[in-house]
Amino acid sequence: MAVVDEEGRVVAANAALAALLSTVPERLEGLPAAELPGLSLDDHARTACRAVLRGERDRMCCTRRLKHADGHPLWVEITLVPADRPHGAALLTVADVSERRDLQDRLRHLQMHDPVTRLPNRALFFERLAGALNDSATGRVGLCYLDLDGFKAVNDTLGHRIGDLLLDAVARRLVRCAAGSPSPGGHLVARLGGDEFALLVEASTGTDQLSALATELGAELRRPFDVSGRRITVSASIGVVERIADGTTATELMQAADTTLYWAKADGKDRWTLFDPERNAHRITRQSLSSTLRPAVERGEFILEFQPIVGLADEALRGVEALVRWRHPQFGTLGPDRFIGLAEENGAIVPLGRWVLAESCRQARRWQQQTSGPPLFVSVNVAVRQVWDSDLVADVAGILAETGLPAGLLQLELTESAVMGSSGRPLQALQALSDMGVRIAIDDFGTGYSNLAYLSRLPVRALKLDGTFVRAFRTARHLNPADETIVTSLVDLAHKLGLTVTAECVEGPAQAERLRRIGCDTGQGWHYSKPVAAERISQLLGSG
């Protein structure tokens, strides 16, 4: 330590300070404390020293790495504080904190590294990622985000000890791949948790570099591992992201990497997938649609269109199929192929299906009151989840009672795959609806399991022949006799079981004529009409 006067010069120094600076105490006297050779004070520390001497602050403290007179390096903490003594204005102390600093470094290493693989962990990875985004030698960064395929099975069958040894072996291979790949800024391999790893290219040269690296990683991990005398085979799904560092945040990069890793797994695993902005935009659109489905039902954003179902023998209008459309405020009018699958996934199909059913029955009742001729039936699609997640029987009964529509004018369509193997609650619901007088139809018949046995035990009244059969009848030329044989057999079988048959996707007169000759009862398709608003159906009824 040393006593410093008001002008910042050393008044007296002890032998320990002099020995640290390779001199004797007397030679330090009179020297500016902030300029003592060997202390390596920077401009900021010198300014702080002057502020202490002027009484503007009560302490200056900094840590520096010095070289002792005997040659060994050490960390010191340099402090200048006001002194309450007559011979000096301040007290300068230089304390050896090497052991404390070493302990901090060891603790930081433990905090920032994975204990199983000794790789950098998630915390250190994000620290390095942030640094790379702020200062990349090439102005670009790249990331391979990978997840092991089949690792859970290893843990479940061989135990966590073998699983940890496998993770360590995987880590060593990843490090070898990273070390063998040239890069201006180097690569960082980290374990982010579980069986997830990341390889950060801090100075990427482009997608070609990342693609080649991902290919090498996949091939390296595909080779069998010898773990504790066991031969274990795994693979990896890898999401690859590469982009300009400027303007990119760590959160955005990781979201893109996570999405791309999901694509790699969804596409079949054991592969790498490069981030695709268009595919990501489609995913975001799906998420947006899925999250707003229920509120859209409440806001009344859905409408119905109706496609005529026509008698093939006389081309008279017999019924209509209700088709829902979403008038989305951002994406415009969307067909059911854009949102019905999402509604089934998140359960919104229940309130949406209930609205479609009620609106269809109300409209069918209006048509019944408008015409003196045979009334139209309305056919409504029902998802299997509506049977499981709601009381469909009670819903139908309540809607029929509320609208006044006779049960016989309502037809519910379920897909072949949905009713295949129906038992328990679904079968009871279908039977109860049939007993109520509601018609049950199988939609897209012939595309599912094609198991005809269930037709004898389900309360089915109608089959809707899938359009793939009907399209083969488009022209009279190049006919395949097998197509007509199959359709004829299905129609004959249906009639013998007391069922009616509707042909979907009738697009031209040749198809309509052949289907009429085969014996189909009704047809539906653009040959007769595209889906139209309810007002157009009212006009057709008026003109008939």
VODREN-738266 format. One record per residue (C-alpha): residue number from 1; residue in three letters; x, y, z. Coordinates in steps of 0.05 Angstrom, whole numbers, padded with zeros to 5 digits. Layout:
# residues N
ATOM num residuo      u      v      w
ATOM NUM     Ala      X      Y      Z
...
//
This chain:
# residues 544
ATOM num residuo      u      v      w
ATOM   1     Met  00000  00000  00000
ATOM   2     Ala  00020  00073 -00005
ATOM   3     Val -00002  00140  00024
ATOM   4     Val -00019  00192 -00029
ATOM   5     Asp -00021  00269 -00018
ATOM   6     Glu -00072  00319 -00044
ATOM   7     Glu -00035  00325 -00110
ATOM   8     Gly -00037  00250 -00122
ATOM   9     Arg  00037  00237 -00108
ATOM  10     Val  00063  00180 -00065
ATOM  11     Val  00083  00204  00005
ATOM  12     Ala  00103  00135  00030
ATOM  13     Ala  00099  00063  00005
ATOM  14     Asn  00110 -00003  00040
ATOM  15     Ala  00159 -00056  00020
ATOM  16     Ala  00105 -00103 -00008
ATOM  17     Leu  00083 -00052 -00060
ATOM  18     Ala  00155 -00036 -00078
ATOM  19     Ala  00171 -00110 -00086
ATOM  20     Leu  00110 -00120 -00131
ATOM  21     Leu  00135 -00063 -00175
ATOM  22     Ser  00208 -00087 -00174
ATOM  23     Thr  00236 -00028 -00136
ATOM  24     Val  00246 -00001 -00065
ATOM  25     Pro  00198  00043 -00026
ATOM  26     Glu  00242  00105 -00030
ATOM  27     Arg  00240  00106 -00106
ATOM  28     Leu  00164  00108 -00106
ATOM  29     Glu  00161  00171 -00063
ATOM  30     Gly  00141  00233 -00102
ATOM  31     Leu  00115  00194 -00162
ATOM  32     Pro  00043  00205 -00185
ATOM  33     Ala  00003  00147 -00157
ATOM  34     Ala -00039  00141 -00221
ATOM  35     Glu  00025  00136 -00262
ATOM  36     Leu  00063  00084 -00222
ATOM  37     Pro  00098  00038 -00271
ATOM  38     Gly  00070 -00032 -00272
ATOM  39     Leu  00000 -00016 -00246
ATOM  40     Ser -00029 -00009 -00317
ATOM  41     Leu -00083  00041 -00298
ATOM  42     Asp -00123  00063 -00358
ATOM  43     Asp -00152  00132 -00371
ATOM  44     His -00218  00115 -00337
ATOM  45     Ala -00182  00093 -00273
ATOM  46     Arg -00137  00154 -00273
ATOM  47     Thr -00197  00200 -00279
ATOM  48     Ala -00230  00164 -00221
ATOM  49     Cys -00167  00173 -00179
ATOM  50     Arg -00168  00249 -00190
ATOM  51     Ala -00241  00250 -00170
ATOM  52     Val -00225  00215 -00104
ATOM  53     Leu -00170  00266 -00089
ATOM  54     Arg -00217  00324 -00104
ATOM  55     Gly -00269  00294 -00057
ATOM  56     Glu -00319  00282 -00113
ATOM  57     Arg -00324  00207 -00101
ATOM  58     Asp -00307  00163 -00042
ATOM  59     Arg -00273  00105 -00078
ATOM  60     Met -00236  00082 -00140
ATOM  61     Cys -00231  00007 -00151
ATOM  62     Cys -00208 -00034 -00210
ATOM  63     Thr -00180 -00103 -00225
ATOM  64     Arg -00117 -00113 -00267
ATOM  65     Arg -00074 -00171 -00290
ATOM  66     Leu -00001 -00157 -00272
ATOM  67     Lys  00065 -00191 -00275
ATOM  68     His  00102 -00201 -00209
ATOM  69     Ala  00175 -00183 -00203
ATOM  70     Asp  00191 -00257 -00200
ATOM  71     Gly  00156 -00268 -00267
ATOM  72     His  00091 -00302 -00247
ATOM  73     Pro  00025 -00270 -00268
ATOM  74     Leu -00027 -00249 -00217
ATOM  75     Trp -00093 -00212 -00212
ATOM  76     Val -00095 -00151 -00166
ATOM  77     Glu -00149 -00106 -00141
ATOM  78     Ile -00127 -00033 -00139
ATOM  79     Thr -00164  00013 -00092
ATOM  80     Leu -00157  00087 -00076
ATOM  81     Val -00198  00115 -00017
ATOM  82     Pro -00194  00180  00023
ATOM  83     Ala -00148  00174  00084
ATOM  84     Asp -00165  00202  00152
ATOM  85     Arg -00093  00218  00172
ATOM  86     Pro -00050  00282  00173
ATOM  87     His  00004  00261  00124
ATOM  88     Gly -00038  00241  00065
ATOM  89     Ala -00102  00254  00026
ATOM  90     Ala -00114  00182  00004
ATOM  91     Leu -00093  00110  00014
ATOM  92     Leu -00074  00066 -00046
ATOM  93     Thr -00078 -00009 -00037
ATOM  94     Val -00060 -00064 -00085
ATOM  95     Ala -00087 -00132 -00062
ATOM  96     Asp -00071 -00200 -00094
ATOM  97     Val -00138 -00231 -00113
ATOM  98     Ser -00111 -00287 -00158
ATOM  99     Glu -00141 -00343 -00117
ATOM 100     Arg -00209 -00309 -00115
ATOM 101     Arg -00205 -00295 -00189
ATOM 102     Asp -00186 -00368 -00204
ATOM 103     Leu -00245 -00392 -00162
ATOM 104     Gln -00292 -00345 -00199
ATOM 105     Asp -00266 -00371 -00266
ATOM 106     Arg -00276 -00443 -00243
ATOM 107     Leu -00346 -00427 -00219
ATOM 108     Arg -00362 -00392 -00284
ATOM 109     His -00336 -00451 -00323
ATOM 110     Leu -00382 -00497 -00283
ATOM 111     Gln -00439 -00449 -00292
ATOM 112     Met -00429 -00443 -00367
ATOM 113     His -00413 -00516 -00385
ATOM 114     Asp -00453 -00579 -00388
ATOM 115     Pro -00430 -00630 -00335
ATOM 116     Val -00444 -00691 -00380
ATOM 117     Thr -00409 -00670 -00444
ATOM 118     Arg -00366 -00613 -00417
ATOM 119     Leu -00391 -00572 -00476
ATOM 120     Pro -00414 -00500 -00469
ATOM 121     Asn -00486 -00500 -00443
ATOM 122     Arg -00546 -00459 -00463
ATOM 123     Ala -00524 -00397 -00423
ATOM 124     Leu -00455 -00394 -00455
ATOM 125     Phe -00484 -00410 -00524
ATOM 126     Phe -00531 -00350 -00521
ATOM 127     Glu -00475 -00306 -00496
ATOM 128     Arg -00431 -00325 -00555
ATOM 129     Leu -00490 -00320 -00603
ATOM 130     Ala -00504 -00249 -00580
ATOM 131     Gly -00430 -00232 -00590
ATOM 132     Ala -00429 -00262 -00660
ATOM 133     Leu -00491 -00222 -00680
ATOM 134     Asn -00458 -00158 -00656
ATOM 135     Asp -00390 -00172 -00685
ATOM 136     Ser -00382 -00224 -00740
ATOM 137     Ala -00319 -00226 -00783
ATOM 138     Thr -00361 -00237 -00845
ATOM 139     Gly -00424 -00201 -00824
ATOM 140     Arg -00463 -00267 -00826
ATOM 141     Val -00478 -00322 -00776
ATOM 142     Gly -00501 -00394 -00785
ATOM 143     Leu -00531 -00445 -00739
ATOM 144     Cys -00541 -00521 -00742
ATOM 145     Tyr -00593 -00539 -00689
ATOM 146     Leu -00598 -00615 -00681
ATOM 147     Asp -00637 -00666 -00642
ATOM 148     Leu -00620 -00740 -00637
ATOM 149     Asp -00670 -00788 -00667
ATOM 150     Gly -00682 -00849 -00623
ATOM 151     Phe -00646 -00823 -00562
ATOM 152     Lys -00706 -00833 -00516
ATOM 153     Ala -00707 -00907 -00534
ATOM 154     Val -00634 -00912 -00511
ATOM 155     Asn -00650 -00880 -00444
ATOM 156     Asp -00713 -00923 -00434
ATOM 157     Thr -00681 -00989 -00453
ATOM 158     Leu -00608 -00982 -00432
ATOM 159     Gly -00613 -00931 -00376
ATOM 160     His -00590 -00860 -00364
ATOM 161     Arg -00518 -00879 -00351
ATOM 162     Ile -00511 -00907 -00422
ATOM 163     Gly -00551 -00848 -00448
ATOM 164     Asp -00502 -00799 -00416
ATOM 165     Leu -00443 -00837 -00445
ATOM 166     Leu -00475 -00834 -00513
ATOM 167     Leu -00486 -00759 -00507
ATOM 168     Asp -00413 -00750 -00490
ATOM 169     Ala -00393 -00791 -00551
ATOM 170     Val -00439 -00750 -00595
ATOM 171     Ala -00408 -00686 -00567
ATOM 172     Arg -00338 -00709 -00584
ATOM 173     Arg -00358 -00724 -00656
ATOM 174     Leu -00391 -00656 -00663
ATOM 175     Val -00329 -00622 -00637
ATOM 176     Arg -00286 -00660 -00687
ATOM 177     Cys -00332 -00638 -00744
ATOM 178     Ala -00329 -00566 -00721
ATOM 179     Ala -00253 -00567 -00714
ATOM 180     Gly -00245 -00596 -00784
ATOM 181     Ser -00288 -00542 -00817
ATOM 182     Pro -00250 -00478 -00835
ATOM 183     Ser -00282 -00413 -00814
ATOM 184     Pro -00257 -00342 -00805
ATOM 185     Gly -00288 -00338 -00735
ATOM 186     Gly -00290 -00410 -00712
ATOM 187     His -00347 -00454 -00690
ATOM 188     Leu -00379 -00465 -00622
ATOM 189     Val -00411 -00532 -00605
ATOM 190     Ala -00460 -00530 -00547
ATOM 191     Arg -00509 -00576 -00513
ATOM 192     Leu -00574 -00538 -00503
ATOM 193     Gly -00607 -00592 -00461
ATOM 194     Gly -00632 -00663 -00467
ATOM 195     Asp -00609 -00691 -00533
ATOM 196     Glu -00608 -00622 -00567
ATOM 197     Phe -00542 -00593 -00592
ATOM 198     Ala -00524 -00531 -00631
ATOM 199     Leu -00465 -00514 -00675
ATOM 200     Leu -00456 -00439 -00682
ATOM 201     Val -00417 -00413 -00742
ATOM 202     Glu -00397 -00344 -00717
ATOM 203     Ala -00372 -00320 -00784
ATOM 204     Ser -00411 -00356 -00838
ATOM 205     Thr -00392 -00352 -00911
ATOM 206     Gly -00462 -00372 -00936
ATOM 207     Thr -00513 -00427 -00940
ATOM 208     Asp -00466 -00473 -00979
ATOM 209     Gln -00420 -00475 -00919
ATOM 210     Leu -00477 -00491 -00871
ATOM 211     Ser -00507 -00543 -00918
ATOM 212     Ala -00440 -00579 -00925
ATOM 213     Leu -00430 -00576 -00850
ATOM 214     Ala -00500 -00604 -00836
ATOM 215     Thr -00487 -00661 -00886
ATOM 216     Glu -00422 -00678 -00850
ATOM 217     Leu -00455 -00676 -00782
ATOM 218     Gly -00511 -00723 -00805
ATOM 219     Ala -00462 -00772 -00835
ATOM 220     Glu -00417 -00771 -00774
ATOM 221     Leu -00474 -00784 -00725
ATOM 222     Arg -00503 -00839 -00770
ATOM 223     Arg -00442 -00882 -00757
ATOM 224     Pro -00453 -00932 -00700
ATOM 225     Phe -00426 -00914 -00630
ATOM 226     Asp -00390 -00963 -00585
ATOM 227     Val -00413 -00945 -00515
ATOM 228     Ser -00392 -00986 -00456
ATOM 229     Gly -00386 -01048 -00499
ATOM 230     Arg -00452 -01036 -00534
ATOM 231     Arg -00462 -01018 -00607
ATOM 232     Ile -00514 -00962 -00611
ATOM 233     Thr -00541 -00930 -00674
ATOM 234     Val -00576 -00863 -00675
ATOM 235     Ser -00585 -00807 -00725
ATOM 236     Ala -00599 -00733 -00722
ATOM 237     Ser -00651 -00685 -00749
ATOM 238     Ile -00618 -00618 -00763
ATOM 239     Gly -00648 -00549 -00774
ATOM 240     Val -00602 -00502 -00812
ATOM 241     Val -00607 -00426 -00810
ATOM 242     Glu -00559 -00376 -00843
ATOM 243     Arg -00569 -00301 -00848
ATOM 244     Ile -00540 -00231 -00843
ATOM 245     Ala -00521 -00215 -00771
ATOM 246     Asp -00542 -00142 -00774
ATOM 247     Gly -00615 -00134 -00755
ATOM 248     Thr -00621 -00206 -00731
ATOM 249     Thr -00635 -00221 -00657
ATOM 250     Ala -00617 -00284 -00620
ATOM 251     Thr -00691 -00298 -00607
ATOM 252     Glu -00708 -00293 -00682
ATOM 253     Leu -00650 -00338 -00701
ATOM 254     Met -00669 -00391 -00650
ATOM 255     Gln -00742 -00389 -00669
ATOM 256     Ala -00723 -00400 -00741
ATOM 257     Ala -00676 -00457 -00721
ATOM 258     Asp -00729 -00490 -00678
ATOM 259     Thr -00780 -00486 -00734
ATOM 260     Thr -00731 -00515 -00784
ATOM 261     Leu -00713 -00572 -00737
ATOM 262     Tyr -00787 -00587 -00731
ATOM 263     Trp -00791 -00590 -00807
ATOM 264     Ala -00733 -00639 -00810
ATOM 265     Lys -00768 -00685 -00761
ATOM 266     Ala -00836 -00677 -00796
ATOM 267     Asp -00804 -00693 -00863
ATOM 268     Gly -00780 -00761 -00838
ATOM 269     Lys -00721 -00749 -00790
ATOM 270     Asp -00648 -00767 -00803
ATOM 271     Arg -00640 -00707 -00849
ATOM 272     Trp -00624 -00633 -00849
ATOM 273     Thr -00671 -00579 -00872
ATOM 274     Leu -00653 -00508 -00891
ATOM 275     Phe -00697 -00451 -00867
ATOM 276     Asp -00749 -00432 -00920
ATOM 277     Pro -00782 -00364 -00912
ATOM 278     Glu -00842 -00384 -00955
ATOM 279     Arg -00854 -00447 -00914
ATOM 280     Asn -00847 -00407 -00851
ATOM 281     Ala -00897 -00356 -00875
ATOM 282     His -00946 -00413 -00888
ATOM 283     Arg -00934 -00439 -00817
ATOM 284     Ile -00945 -00370 -00788
ATOM 285     Thr -01010 -00364 -00828
ATOM 286     Arg -01032 -00432 -00801
ATOM 287     Gln -01018 -00410 -00730
ATOM 288     Ser -01054 -00344 -00741
ATOM 289     Leu -01115 -00380 -00770
ATOM 290     Ser -01115 -00432 -00715
ATOM 291     Ser -01112 -00380 -00659
ATOM 292     Thr -01168 -00337 -00687
ATOM 293     Leu -01218 -00392 -00706
ATOM 294     Arg -01259 -00391 -00643
ATOM 295     Pro -01263 -00315 -00639
ATOM 296     Ala -01282 -00314 -00713
ATOM 297     Val -01343 -00359 -00699
ATOM 298     Glu -01364 -00311 -00644
ATOM 299     Arg -01354 -00250 -00690
ATOM 300     Gly -01396 -00281 -00745
ATOM 301     Glu -01342 -00284 -00798
ATOM 302     Phe -01368 -00349 -00829
ATOM 303     Ile -01419 -00355 -00884
ATOM 304     Leu -01451 -00414 -00920
ATOM 305     Glu -01455 -00430 -00993
ATOM 306     Phe -01498 -00487 -01020
ATOM 307     Gln -01484 -00535 -01078
ATOM 308     Pro -01545 -00567 -01111
ATOM 309     Ile -01555 -00642 -01109
ATOM 310     Val -01593 -00661 -01172
ATOM 311     Gly -01633 -00723 -01192
ATOM 312     Leu -01595 -00756 -01249
ATOM 313     Ala -01658 -00784 -01281
ATOM 314     Asp -01696 -00718 -01286
ATOM 315     Glu -01645 -00665 -01266
ATOM 316     Ala -01693 -00640 -01213
ATOM 317     Leu -01665 -00605 -01152
ATOM 318     Arg -01669 -00653 -01093
ATOM 319     Gly -01624 -00623 -01041
ATOM 320     Val -01562 -00581 -01026
ATOM 321     Glu -01497 -00591 -00990
ATOM 322     Ala -01478 -00535 -00942
ATOM 323     Leu -01406 -00512 -00950
ATOM 324     Val -01376 -00463 -00900
ATOM 325     Arg -01332 -00404 -00920
ATOM 326     Trp -01290 -00359 -00876
ATOM 327     Arg -01292 -00285 -00894
ATOM 328     His -01225 -00270 -00861
ATOM 329     Pro -01210 -00196 -00850
ATOM 330     Gln -01137 -00205 -00871
ATOM 331     Phe -01135 -00265 -00919
ATOM 332     Gly -01201 -00256 -00955
ATOM 333     Thr -01252 -00311 -00966
ATOM 334     Leu -01223 -00379 -00948
ATOM 335     Gly -01250 -00447 -00968
ATOM 336     Pro -01259 -00504 -00918
ATOM 337     Asp -01193 -00537 -00940
ATOM 338     Arg -01156 -00478 -00907
ATOM 339     Phe -01186 -00483 -00838
ATOM 340     Ile -01229 -00545 -00824
ATOM 341     Gly -01167 -00587 -00810
ATOM 342     Leu -01142 -00534 -00761
ATOM 343     Ala -01211 -00531 -00728
ATOM 344     Glu -01209 -00606 -00718
ATOM 345     Glu -01140 -00601 -00687
ATOM 346     Asn -01155 -00547 -00636
ATOM 347     Gly -01227 -00565 -00621
ATOM 348     Ala -01258 -00503 -00654
ATOM 349     Ile -01296 -00552 -00699
ATOM 350     Val -01347 -00561 -00643
ATOM 351     Pro -01373 -00489 -00640
ATOM 352     Leu -01363 -00480 -00715
ATOM 353     Gly -01399 -00544 -00731
ATOM 354     Arg -01456 -00525 -00686
ATOM 355     Trp -01463 -00458 -00721
ATOM 356     Val -01461 -00491 -00791
ATOM 357     Leu -01514 -00541 -00770
ATOM 358     Ala -01560 -00488 -00741
ATOM 359     Glu -01553 -00440 -00799
ATOM 360     Ser -01563 -00496 -00850
ATOM 361     Cys -01627 -00519 -00816
ATOM 362     Arg -01654 -00448 -00812
ATOM 363     Gln -01641 -00437 -00886
ATOM 364     Ala -01672 -00505 -00905
ATOM 365     Arg -01734 -00487 -00865
ATOM 366     Arg -01740 -00421 -00903
ATOM 367     Trp -01737 -00458 -00969
ATOM 368     Gln -01790 -00507 -00945
ATOM 369     Gln -01836 -00449 -00930
ATOM 370     Gln -01821 -00415 -00997
ATOM 371     Thr -01840 -00472 -01043
ATOM 372     Ser -01902 -00514 -01052
ATOM 373     Gly -01864 -00569 -01086
ATOM 374     Pro -01823 -00625 -01056
ATOM 375     Pro -01779 -00595 -01001
ATOM 376     Leu -01703 -00595 -01007
ATOM 377     Phe -01660 -00634 -00958
ATOM 378     Val -01596 -00601 -00933
ATOM 379     Ser -01533 -00642 -00925
ATOM 380     Val -01483 -00620 -00871
ATOM 381     Asn -01413 -00647 -00860
ATOM 382     Val -01398 -00672 -00789
ATOM 383     Ala -01328 -00683 -00763
ATOM 384     Val -01317 -00744 -00719
ATOM 385     Arg -01292 -00698 -00664
ATOM 386     Gln -01361 -00667 -00661
ATOM 387     Val -01387 -00735 -00641
ATOM 388     Trp -01335 -00745 -00587
ATOM 389     Asp -01328 -00674 -00559
ATOM 390     Ser -01400 -00651 -00559
ATOM 391     Asp -01470 -00680 -00550
ATOM 392     Leu -01486 -00682 -00624
ATOM 393     Val -01553 -00716 -00614
ATOM 394     Ala -01576 -00663 -00565
ATOM 395     Asp -01550 -00608 -00611
ATOM 396     Val -01587 -00635 -00671
ATOM 397     Ala -01651 -00646 -00632
ATOM 398     Gly -01648 -00576 -00604
ATOM 399     Ile -01634 -00543 -00671
ATOM 400     Leu -01690 -00582 -00706
ATOM 401     Ala -01738 -00561 -00651
ATOM 402     Glu -01716 -00489 -00654
ATOM 403     Thr -01718 -00482 -00730
ATOM 404     Gly -01779 -00526 -00742
ATOM 405     Leu -01743 -00566 -00797
ATOM 406     Pro -01768 -00637 -00804
ATOM 407     Ala -01714 -00687 -00786
ATOM 408     Gly -01721 -00722 -00853
ATOM 409     Leu -01696 -00659 -00889
ATOM 410     Leu -01629 -00661 -00853
ATOM 411     Gln -01573 -00705 -00878
ATOM 412     Leu -01508 -00711 -00838
ATOM 413     Glu -01446 -00731 -00877
ATOM 414     Leu -01388 -00767 -00844
ATOM 415     Thr -01326 -00792 -00879
ATOM 416     Glu -01315 -00866 -00890
ATOM 417     Ser -01252 -00866 -00847
ATOM 418     Ala -01290 -00831 -00791
ATOM 419     Val -01344 -00884 -00785
ATOM 420     Met -01300 -00944 -00800
ATOM 421     Gly -01299 -00987 -00738
ATOM 422     Ser -01349 -00942 -00701
ATOM 423     Ser -01370 -00970 -00635
ATOM 424     Gly -01391 -00945 -00567
ATOM 425     Arg -01410 -00871 -00565
ATOM 426     Pro -01403 -00855 -00641
ATOM 427     Leu -01447 -00915 -00660
ATOM 428     Gln -01498 -00898 -00607
ATOM 429     Ala -01500 -00826 -00632
ATOM 430     Leu -01510 -00846 -00704
ATOM 431     Gln -01564 -00895 -00685
ATOM 432     Ala -01600 -00843 -00643
ATOM 433     Leu -01597 -00792 -00699
ATOM 434     Ser -01624 -00843 -00749
ATOM 435     Asp -01680 -00862 -00701
ATOM 436     Met -01697 -00788 -00698
ATOM 437     Gly -01707 -00789 -00773
ATOM 438     Val -01642 -00755 -00794
ATOM 439     Arg -01608 -00784 -00856
ATOM 440     Ile -01537 -00809 -00847
ATOM 441     Ala -01491 -00808 -00908
ATOM 442     Ile -01421 -00833 -00919
ATOM 443     Asp -01380 -00780 -00954
ATOM 444     Asp -01321 -00794 -01002
ATOM 445     Phe -01342 -00867 -01005
ATOM 446     Gly -01289 -00913 -01034
ATOM 447     Thr -01228 -00874 -01012
ATOM 448     Gly -01221 -00899 -00941
ATOM 449     Tyr -01216 -00970 -00916
ATOM 450     Ser -01264 -00997 -00969
ATOM 451     Asn -01290 -01046 -00919
ATOM 452     Leu -01363 -01057 -00936
ATOM 453     Ala -01380 -01099 -00875
ATOM 454     Tyr -01395 -01038 -00832
ATOM 455     Leu -01451 -01016 -00879
ATOM 456     Ser -01495 -01072 -00852
ATOM 457     Arg -01490 -01049 -00779
ATOM 458     Leu -01488 -00973 -00787
ATOM 459     Pro -01553 -00934 -00796
ATOM 460     Val -01530 -00907 -00863
ATOM 461     Arg -01582 -00882 -00914
ATOM 462     Ala -01537 -00855 -00970
ATOM 463     Leu -01469 -00861 -01001
ATOM 464     Lys -01432 -00803 -01034
ATOM 465     Leu -01387 -00834 -01087
ATOM 466     Asp -01318 -00801 -01086
ATOM 467     Gly -01300 -00757 -01144
ATOM 468     Thr -01239 -00799 -01162
ATOM 469     Phe -01287 -00852 -01191
ATOM 470     Val -01329 -00800 -01227
ATOM 471     Arg -01270 -00765 -01260
ATOM 472     Ala -01254 -00829 -01298
ATOM 473     Phe -01321 -00818 -01334
ATOM 474     Arg -01302 -00749 -01360
ATOM 475     Thr -01303 -00768 -01434
ATOM 476     Ala -01330 -00825 -01475
ATOM 477     Arg -01262 -00839 -01504
ATOM 478     His -01205 -00878 -01471
ATOM 479     Leu -01253 -00912 -01424
ATOM 480     Asn -01226 -00962 -01374
ATOM 481     Pro -01277 -01018 -01367
ATOM 482     Ala -01253 -01031 -01296
ATOM 483     Asp -01276 -00962 -01274
ATOM 484     Glu -01347 -00973 -01297
ATOM 485     Thr -01348 -01043 -01268
ATOM 486     Ile -01327 -01017 -01199
ATOM 487     Val -01377 -00961 -01199
ATOM 488     Thr -01433 -01006 -01224
ATOM 489     Ser -01418 -01057 -01170
ATOM 490     Leu -01417 -01004 -01115
ATOM 491     Val -01484 -00975 -01139
ATOM 492     Asp -01516 -01044 -01144
ATOM 493     Leu -01491 -01062 -01074
ATOM 494     Ala -01517 -00997 -01045
ATOM 495     His -01585 -01006 -01077
ATOM 496     Lys -01590 -01078 -01051
ATOM 497     Leu -01576 -01050 -00981
ATOM 498     Gly -01630 -00998 -00990
ATOM 499     Leu -01582 -00940 -00997
ATOM 500     Thr -01583 -00883 -01047
ATOM 501     Val -01520 -00861 -01084
ATOM 502     Thr -01497 -00791 -01099
ATOM 503     Ala -01440 -00780 -01148
ATOM 504     Glu -01394 -00722 -01130
ATOM 505     Cys -01352 -00679 -01178
ATOM 506     Val -01397 -00687 -01239
ATOM 507     Glu -01365 -00638 -01287
ATOM 508     Gly -01395 -00653 -01355
ATOM 509     Pro -01454 -00684 -01393
ATOM 510     Ala -01415 -00747 -01411
ATOM 511     Gln -01403 -00763 -01338
ATOM 512     Ala -01475 -00747 -01320
ATOM 513     Glu -01502 -00793 -01375
ATOM 514     Arg -01459 -00852 -01357
ATOM 515     Leu -01475 -00845 -01283
ATOM 516     Arg -01549 -00841 -01299
ATOM 517     Arg -01544 -00904 -01342
ATOM 518     Ile -01506 -00941 -01286
ATOM 519     Gly -01562 -00924 -01238
ATOM 520     Cys -01534 -00869 -01192
ATOM 521     Asp -01591 -00833 -01159
ATOM 522     Thr -01565 -00761 -01154
ATOM 523     Gly -01506 -00721 -01177
ATOM 524     Gln -01468 -00660 -01151
ATOM 525     Gly -01415 -00618 -01186
ATOM 526     Trp -01400 -00559 -01231
ATOM 527     His -01439 -00591 -01288
ATOM 528     Tyr -01501 -00570 -01249
ATOM 529     Ser -01476 -00512 -01207
ATOM 530     Lys -01417 -00488 -01167
ATOM 531     Pro -01431 -00472 -01093
ATOM 532     Val -01476 -00411 -01090
ATOM 533     Ala -01508 -00365 -01040
ATOM 534     Ala -01575 -00383 -01009
ATOM 535     Glu -01610 -00330 -01051
ATOM 536     Arg -01591 -00366 -01115
ATOM 537     Ile -01621 -00431 -01090
ATOM 538     Ser -01685 -00392 -01075
ATOM 539     Gln -01685 -00368 -01147
ATOM 540     Leu -01677 -00439 -01173
ATOM 541     Leu -01736 -00461 -01131
ATOM 542     Gly -01778 -00403 -01156
ATOM 543     Ser -01761 -00418 -01229
ATOM 544     Gly -01777 -00492 -01219
//
